[in-house]
Amino acid sequence: NADGINDLFVIDGLENYPNNSIIIFNRWGNIVWEGAPYINNFDGTANKGITIGGNQLPSGTYFYILDLGVKDMEPIKGYIYLAR
């Protein structure tokens, strides 16, 4: 809502992994956002896939895979709840 509180998905310490990348999926497994390197700039707006009525993603749970770009290190998987 642009109030400066929780407006972006921020991953602390990510600047230590300059070769990182992230993919964010909706509940149907469709990619809605991706970035490489990720610079803590996901704001709930889609940059991939088909959108209806604009790029603002609806409230809901989204899943991510974060690859830190470190050899022999498994990607980190998790979820985000986007509230509008």
N, C-alpha and C positions, 0 to 999 in steps of 0.2 A: 504493500500500500504506500510505498515511498516515504515512510515515516522515519527511515534510518535504523529501524530495529528489525532484525531478521529478514531483510529484504533480499539478501543473497545467500546462496549455499556456500559457506566458507569452511575450508578445511585448513586448520592451523598447521603450520610447518610445511605446507606444500611447496613453498619456494625453495626448499632444500632438494627437491626432485624436479629439475628442469625438464626432464624427458617424459613427464607424466602425460596421461591422457584419460579422459573420462567419457563414458557413454551413459546416457540416462534413458530409461525405457518407461513406457506407460504400463498399465496392468495387463494389456494384451500382448506385450512383448515388442511393441513398435518403438523404434528409436525416435525420441522427440528432441534430443539435444546431444551434441557431442562437441568436445573441444580438446585440442592438443597444441600446446600444453594448456591445461586448465589453470586459469588465473583467478579463481574464486568469483566468477562472473555469471553464474546461473541465477536468473531472477524470476523463473517461472514462465519464461517466454520460450516457445519452441524455436529451434533453428534447423530442424530436420522434419521430414515426413509431411503428411497431409494434415492441414489444419482447417477447421470449420469456424468461420466467424472471427478470424484474426489469429494471431500467434500466441495469445495468452492461454496458457494451459489451465484447465479447470481444477478445482480443488480435488485432492485425492492423493493416493500413495503412488510414488514413482520409485523405481529401482535403479541402482547405478552399479557400474563396474569401474573401479578406479585402478588403473595400471600406473604404478609409480615409475616405471621405466628402469627398474633395477633387475639385472640378470638373476635368475633363480629365485625371484620373489613372486609369490602368487598375487594376482590382482585382489584388491579389496572389494567386497560386495556388501551392499547395504541398501537402505531405503530412506526416502525423504517423504514427509507428509507436507503437501503444499496446501496451505489454507488461504483462501481469498476473503 
